[in-house]
Every structure is written in C-alpha cells, then in structure tokens.
Amino acid sequence: MITAKTASRLTILLGVVAIAFVNATEVRAQATRPLPNPILVFLGAEYYQVGGKSFVRYKYAIDNRETYPDAMFAAAPSLPPCGQNTKASRTWVDFYQQNGKRLYGFCALKSNDDLLGIWFALEEGVVPPSWIYVELNDRETSTKYKSNLADTTL
C-alpha cells in the first residue's frame, strides 16, 4: 500500500526526472541544430604596397560570426597541415569568385572574432570580380558553410 507521503515523493521524483529529460533533449537539439550560412559584408578597399608593387585589399567581415563557436577555429594538428603550418585551424575560410574560382584563403584563424578581418587582394589595376563569396570549411566535420554573394565595391 502506498502512503500519501510515498506518493508525494514519487511525484516529486517523476517531476525531477521529467525536467532532466526535457533539458537533455533541448541540449541535444541545440548541439545538432545546423549552423547558419555566413553573412558576408564588404567593409571597403585598402591600397598598399609590397616589394615595389601596388595592391588593393578588399576587406570583409562575417556579420553573424558569433554563431560559429570558437572551437571551430582551434588548432587542429591531427588534420592535414596548411603548407608548413602543422597547427592550422580546424576551419578554413576561402574566398571565391561568383563562378567558383578560388581567390584566397585563411587557414590559421584562431576565433570567430578573426572573421571580422578577412580579405583578398589583387594587384592595383586588376578589375575585381563583381561578386564574391566565402566558404567556411569545417575540416573536422566535413561541413562547408557558403555565404551570400557580396559586392566588391561600396
């Protein structure tokens, strides 16, 4: 025979178990929720010289960078290196012309804040592509996140 005191304890115990189950389900849902595609924003152009040559640096930022966890940019020595860099980041960022031709890339970003200062450069006088996009390549999960098309002029 179940007493009122035992029934009350069972009700509380079932409530605690139910809350734990709901919390665990929510955490799992958040962990498996796909990340959004990056929102690429053109910040401007910067003229500079290196070795007597003049270049134009086209500067960009990922507007929703905070949605990408810093862990995506941690050093990943267990993955293939980037040239001689054996501590390249887990996620690489590559710039592409609208037609898919690669322009430039970053393989050693350290956090999502580094997505505020990404760029590609061309020699001064070279007409830039009208539209470009970036891909974030998470090499650990084999997942690519493709941005919107962004302009190369303000």
Sequence and secondary structure as in RCSB ss.txt:
>XXXX:A:sequence
MITAKTASRLTILLGVVAIAFVNATEVRAQATRPLPNPILVFLGAEYYQVGGKSFVRYKYAIDNRETYPDAMFAA
APSLPPCGQNTKASRTWVDFYQQNGKRLYGFCALKSNDDLLGIWFALEEGVVPPSWIYVELNDRETSTKYKSNLA
DTTL
>XXXX:A:secstr
   HHHHHHHHHHHHHHHHHHHHHHHHHHHHHS      EEEEEEEEEEETTEEEEEEEEEETTGGGS GGGGSB
 TTS  BTTBTT BSEEEEEEETTS EEEEES   SGGGGGSEEEEEETT    SEEEEEEEETTTTEEEE   E
ES  
